[in-house]
Amino acid sequence: MRLPRIKTAGLLLFAALLAAAVLAAGPRESLVVENQETGEVYAEVPVHAGDEVSFEWEHSFEHIPWNEYYEVEKDGSFLLHTISVAGFGAGIPAEMDCSYRYEDGLIYMEGIESRFPQFNWINSQTALKGINLNGKRLLSGSDLPHHKKIVMKVFKEGKEAVR
């Protein structure tokens, strides 16, 4: 009779440990890129507060690189820390209240600290070079339909994190 009790106790202990691990993991969050009009999803990947999301653009008039570096916040918003550009020209902010440094041919504007609940844009397969998550390519501009409305946001357990 002792063997069944040991098995039962072992199964109960395993179930308790599994439940604790699931609860400790907290709510699941996903970074989602989708078509604003059709809802077609182009990317959905796990994301966590503190992860870095970056955009790589080619300026449409100056034809120079423009990079933006964001941090995913606990509430699912995006905090812009840094922009790097190869120069200044049409539409490039030149008088921001932030620090500037020059490195490897790029001007870095740091400490911007602007918050965005989500990103909405009309995609250009030529202007958007890529979207990266923690330094790894998530999507290229050519992975998204040209001249279509796109949205990127964080979802928590199937619900939008920020509205």
DORO-853870 format. One record per residue (C-alpha): residue in one letter; x, y, z. Coordinates in Angstrom, 1 decimal. Layout:
BEGIN
<node residuo="A" u="X" v="Y" w="Z"/>
...
***
This chain:
BEGIN
<node residuo="M" u="0.0" v="0.0" w="0.0"/>
<node residuo="R" u="2.9" v="2.4" w="0.5"/>
<node residuo="L" u="3.9" v="2.4" w="-3.2"/>
<node residuo="P" u="0.6" v="4.0" w="-4.4"/>
<node residuo="R" u="0.9" v="6.7" w="-1.7"/>
<node residuo="I" u="4.5" v="7.6" w="-2.8"/>
<node residuo="K" u="3.3" v="7.8" w="-6.4"/>
<node residuo="T" u="0.4" v="10.0" w="-5.4"/>
<node residuo="A" u="2.6" v="12.3" w="-3.3"/>
<node residuo="G" u="5.1" v="12.5" w="-6.2"/>
<node residuo="L" u="2.4" v="13.4" w="-8.7"/>
<node residuo="L" u="1.0" v="16.1" w="-6.3"/>
<node residuo="L" u="4.5" v="17.5" w="-5.8"/>
<node residuo="F" u="5.1" v="17.6" w="-9.6"/>
<node residuo="A" u="1.8" v="19.3" w="-10.2"/>
<node residuo="A" u="2.5" v="21.9" w="-7.5"/>
<node residuo="L" u="5.9" v="22.7" w="-8.9"/>
<node residuo="L" u="4.5" v="22.9" w="-12.4"/>
<node residuo="A" u="1.7" v="25.3" w="-11.2"/>
<node residuo="A" u="4.3" v="27.4" w="-9.4"/>
<node residuo="A" u="6.5" v="27.7" w="-12.5"/>
<node residuo="V" u="3.5" v="28.7" w="-14.7"/>
<node residuo="L" u="2.5" v="31.4" w="-12.1"/>
<node residuo="A" u="6.0" v="32.7" w="-11.7"/>
<node residuo="A" u="6.4" v="33.1" w="-15.5"/>
<node residuo="G" u="3.7" v="35.8" w="-15.4"/>
<node residuo="P" u="1.6" v="36.9" w="-18.3"/>
<node residuo="R" u="2.8" v="36.0" w="-21.8"/>
<node residuo="E" u="3.6" v="39.0" w="-24.0"/>
<node residuo="S" u="4.0" v="39.1" w="-27.7"/>
<node residuo="L" u="5.3" v="41.6" w="-30.2"/>
<node residuo="V" u="2.8" v="41.6" w="-33.1"/>
<node residuo="V" u="3.2" v="43.2" w="-36.5"/>
<node residuo="E" u="0.0" v="43.2" w="-38.5"/>
<node residuo="N" u="-2.0" v="44.8" w="-41.3"/>
<node residuo="Q" u="-4.2" v="47.6" w="-39.8"/>
<node residuo="E" u="-7.1" v="46.9" w="-42.2"/>
<node residuo="T" u="-7.1" v="43.1" w="-42.7"/>
<node residuo="G" u="-5.6" v="42.0" w="-39.4"/>
<node residuo="E" u="-3.1" v="39.7" w="-41.3"/>
<node residuo="V" u="-0.2" v="39.0" w="-38.9"/>
<node residuo="Y" u="3.3" v="39.2" w="-40.4"/>
<node residuo="A" u="5.2" v="38.5" w="-37.1"/>
<node residuo="E" u="4.3" v="37.4" w="-33.6"/>
<node residuo="V" u="7.1" v="36.7" w="-31.2"/>
<node residuo="P" u="7.6" v="36.6" w="-27.4"/>
<node residuo="V" u="8.7" v="39.9" w="-26.0"/>
<node residuo="H" u="9.6" v="41.0" w="-22.4"/>
<node residuo="A" u="10.0" v="44.3" w="-20.7"/>
<node residuo="G" u="13.6" v="45.5" w="-21.3"/>
<node residuo="D" u="13.9" v="44.0" w="-24.8"/>
<node residuo="E" u="15.2" v="46.3" w="-27.5"/>
<node residuo="V" u="13.2" v="46.9" w="-30.7"/>
<node residuo="S" u="15.0" v="48.9" w="-33.4"/>
<node residuo="F" u="13.9" v="50.2" w="-36.8"/>
<node residuo="E" u="16.4" v="50.6" w="-39.7"/>
<node residuo="W" u="15.2" v="53.1" w="-42.3"/>
<node residuo="E" u="16.6" v="54.8" w="-45.4"/>
<node residuo="H" u="15.7" v="58.5" w="-45.4"/>
<node residuo="S" u="13.4" v="58.9" w="-48.4"/>
<node residuo="F" u="15.0" v="62.2" w="-49.6"/>
<node residuo="E" u="18.5" v="62.2" w="-48.2"/>
<node residuo="H" u="19.0" v="58.4" w="-48.8"/>
<node residuo="I" u="21.0" v="58.1" w="-45.6"/>
<node residuo="P" u="20.6" v="55.5" w="-42.8"/>
<node residuo="W" u="18.2" v="56.4" w="-40.0"/>
<node residuo="N" u="18.0" v="54.0" w="-37.0"/>
<node residuo="E" u="15.7" v="54.2" w="-34.0"/>
<node residuo="Y" u="16.3" v="52.2" w="-30.7"/>
<node residuo="Y" u="13.4" v="51.5" w="-28.3"/>
<node residuo="E" u="13.0" v="49.6" w="-25.1"/>
<node residuo="V" u="9.8" v="47.6" w="-24.4"/>
<node residuo="E" u="8.3" v="48.9" w="-21.2"/>
<node residuo="K" u="6.4" v="46.9" w="-18.5"/>
<node residuo="D" u="3.1" v="48.4" w="-19.8"/>
<node residuo="G" u="3.8" v="47.3" w="-23.4"/>
<node residuo="S" u="4.7" v="50.7" w="-24.6"/>
<node residuo="F" u="8.0" v="51.6" w="-26.4"/>
<node residuo="L" u="10.5" v="54.1" w="-25.0"/>
<node residuo="L" u="12.7" v="55.7" w="-27.6"/>
<node residuo="H" u="16.2" v="56.1" w="-26.2"/>
<node residuo="T" u="18.4" v="56.8" w="-29.3"/>
<node residuo="I" u="18.2" v="57.8" w="-33.0"/>
<node residuo="S" u="21.3" v="57.5" w="-35.2"/>
<node residuo="V" u="21.6" v="59.2" w="-38.6"/>
<node residuo="A" u="24.3" v="59.8" w="-41.1"/>
<node residuo="G" u="23.6" v="63.5" w="-41.3"/>
<node residuo="F" u="20.9" v="66.1" w="-41.0"/>
<node residuo="G" u="18.5" v="67.2" w="-43.7"/>
<node residuo="A" u="14.8" v="67.2" w="-44.5"/>
<node residuo="G" u="12.7" v="66.2" w="-41.5"/>
<node residuo="I" u="15.6" v="65.0" w="-39.4"/>
<node residuo="P" u="15.4" v="66.5" w="-35.9"/>
<node residuo="A" u="18.4" v="68.7" w="-35.3"/>
<node residuo="E" u="17.5" v="70.5" w="-32.1"/>
<node residuo="M" u="16.4" v="67.9" w="-29.7"/>
<node residuo="D" u="16.9" v="68.1" w="-26.0"/>
<node residuo="C" u="19.3" v="65.2" w="-25.8"/>
<node residuo="S" u="23.0" v="64.3" w="-25.9"/>
<node residuo="Y" u="24.9" v="63.9" w="-29.2"/>
<node residuo="R" u="27.9" v="61.8" w="-30.2"/>
<node residuo="Y" u="29.6" v="61.0" w="-33.4"/>
<node residuo="E" u="30.8" v="57.4" w="-34.1"/>
<node residuo="D" u="31.5" v="55.3" w="-37.2"/>
<node residuo="G" u="30.0" v="57.9" w="-39.5"/>
<node residuo="L" u="26.8" v="58.2" w="-37.6"/>
<node residuo="I" u="25.4" v="61.0" w="-35.3"/>
<node residuo="Y" u="23.8" v="59.5" w="-32.2"/>
<node residuo="M" u="21.1" v="61.4" w="-30.4"/>
<node residuo="E" u="20.7" v="59.8" w="-27.0"/>
<node residuo="G" u="18.5" v="60.2" w="-24.0"/>
<node residuo="I" u="15.5" v="61.1" w="-26.0"/>
<node residuo="E" u="13.1" v="59.2" w="-23.7"/>
<node residuo="S" u="9.9" v="59.6" w="-25.8"/>
<node residuo="R" u="7.1" v="57.0" w="-25.2"/>
<node residuo="F" u="5.0" v="55.4" w="-27.9"/>
<node residuo="P" u="2.0" v="53.1" w="-27.2"/>
<node residuo="Q" u="2.4" v="51.4" w="-30.6"/>
<node residuo="F" u="3.6" v="52.1" w="-34.1"/>
<node residuo="N" u="1.4" v="52.9" w="-37.1"/>
<node residuo="W" u="2.8" v="53.5" w="-40.5"/>
<node residuo="I" u="2.2" v="53.0" w="-44.2"/>
<node residuo="N" u="4.9" v="50.6" w="-45.2"/>
<node residuo="S" u="7.5" v="51.4" w="-47.9"/>
<node residuo="Q" u="9.5" v="48.4" w="-49.0"/>
<node residuo="T" u="12.3" v="50.8" w="-50.0"/>
<node residuo="A" u="12.4" v="53.0" w="-46.9"/>
<node residuo="L" u="12.0" v="50.4" w="-44.2"/>
<node residuo="K" u="15.2" v="48.3" w="-44.2"/>
<node residuo="G" u="14.3" v="46.2" w="-41.1"/>
<node residuo="I" u="12.8" v="45.8" w="-37.7"/>
<node residuo="N" u="15.0" v="44.0" w="-35.1"/>
<node residuo="L" u="14.3" v="42.5" w="-31.8"/>
<node residuo="N" u="17.3" v="42.3" w="-29.4"/>
<node residuo="G" u="19.7" v="42.8" w="-32.4"/>
<node residuo="K" u="18.2" v="40.0" w="-34.5"/>
<node residuo="R" u="16.2" v="40.7" w="-37.7"/>
<node residuo="L" u="12.5" v="40.2" w="-37.2"/>
<node residuo="L" u="11.2" v="41.6" w="-40.5"/>
<node residuo="S" u="12.6" v="43.4" w="-43.5"/>
<node residuo="G" u="10.6" v="46.1" w="-45.3"/>
<node residuo="S" u="10.2" v="43.7" w="-48.2"/>
<node residuo="D" u="8.5" v="41.2" w="-45.9"/>
<node residuo="L" u="5.6" v="43.6" w="-45.5"/>
<node residuo="P" u="3.2" v="44.7" w="-48.3"/>
<node residuo="H" u="4.1" v="48.0" w="-50.0"/>
<node residuo="H" u="2.0" v="51.0" w="-49.3"/>
<node residuo="K" u="-0.3" v="49.2" w="-46.8"/>
<node residuo="K" u="-1.1" v="50.3" w="-43.2"/>
<node residuo="I" u="0.9" v="48.4" w="-40.7"/>
<node residuo="V" u="0.7" v="48.4" w="-36.9"/>
<node residuo="M" u="3.2" v="47.0" w="-34.4"/>
<node residuo="K" u="2.2" v="46.6" w="-30.7"/>
<node residuo="V" u="2.6" v="44.4" w="-27.6"/>
<node residuo="F" u="-0.1" v="42.0" w="-26.6"/>
<node residuo="K" u="-0.4" v="40.6" w="-23.2"/>
<node residuo="E" u="-2.2" v="37.2" w="-22.9"/>
<node residuo="G" u="-4.2" v="37.9" w="-26.1"/>
<node residuo="K" u="-5.1" v="41.5" w="-25.0"/>
<node residuo="E" u="-3.5" v="44.7" w="-26.2"/>
<node residuo="A" u="-1.1" v="46.0" w="-23.5"/>
<node residuo="V" u="-1.5" v="49.7" w="-24.3"/>
<node residuo="R" u="-4.3" v="51.6" w="-25.9"/>
***
